[in-house]
Amino acid sequence: MADRRRFLRDSMLASSLLLGANRAARAQDASKSGSIAPRVISTWDFGVAANQAAWAVLAKNGRALDAVEAGARIPEADLKNHSVGRAGYPDRDGHVSLDASIMDEHGNCGAVAGIEHIAHPISVARLVMEKTPHVLLVGEGATQFAIEQGFPREELLTPESEKAWREWLKTANYKPVANSEVKTYGGTPGDKNNHDTIGMLALDAHGNLSGACTTSGMAWKLHGRVGDSPIIGAGLYVDNDVGAATSTGVGEEVIRNAGSFLVVELMRNGRSPEAACREAVERILRKKPGAKDLQVGFLAINKHGEVGAWAIQKGFSYAVCDAKKQDALIAAKSSF
């Protein structure tokens, strides 16, 4: 009986190794034959400009990791974008705190959460990945690390964001109820008119995947609140053998379901990117029916460059950029 169990175990191990070798060989052959078409995708309409910056890297046979960092820095610097980066709306105490994560084709990852006074958290996240033994730095420690790495300390609360915050304060309710700010801010909890994120995924000419996610988080959030964006497996996940996924919307619901990791695992088990995103959304809805009043969306790309998305509600859009078209904007399908 022991010999039989050993035989089955060794057979399964051999099969697993063979499968991995076959995947690697297929990717290598595709790269040599030039059949891999680079592509970058990102969440929301402001993803179009971000994609174009990423495409400038991919079009020169650059690395997917460099592409997603370059792309994510565009909305981080956009003073008209109040959901990402330096112009983001503050928390209810007036602090602009930012979250970001990045992940490469080798499974390396880095993130920062609740970082203040630093305009490009995505680049800090990359240095966390490359220069520290850690994955996630938070709060004052993240800010200190960024300054030590040469990032300038800046005031991120812009006059426009401060004006909006002071207007919100007139009727603010400080009870810790998720999304209570929506009544005065407008929009569905988690849509682009409330708070949001840019999640970006890239496939380069070498057949490698990387991803990035960056946000200023929920407008008027409780000080110290962190959403899904800097949480590896929630807001972002990359498996170079399978594909990559990112999320947008109300981060608490994504965290509870390890959403982006779930999407990648569903693709590993044979689902298309769209079908995987749909199942992840519907799992949220099955576990918490009240989430139908919120917005969560997933975006995914597999190893072959196939793309798909799904959201709880209508209104989620995603941008796609490749050699054929650099400004495509697509409305995601939704459960409601």
PyMOL commands that set and color helices and strands:
alter all, ss='L'
color gray80, all
select helices_A, chain A and resi 2-33+47-58+64-77+85-87+121-131+139-148+159-169+182-185+251-256+259-268+273-287+289-293
alter helices_A, ss='H'
color red, helices_A
select strands_A, chain A and resi 39-43+97-103+109-116+136-138+197-203+209-215+236-239+243-249+296-302+307-311+317-322+328-331
alter strands_A, ss='S'
color yellow, strands_A
deselect
rebuild
show_as cartoon
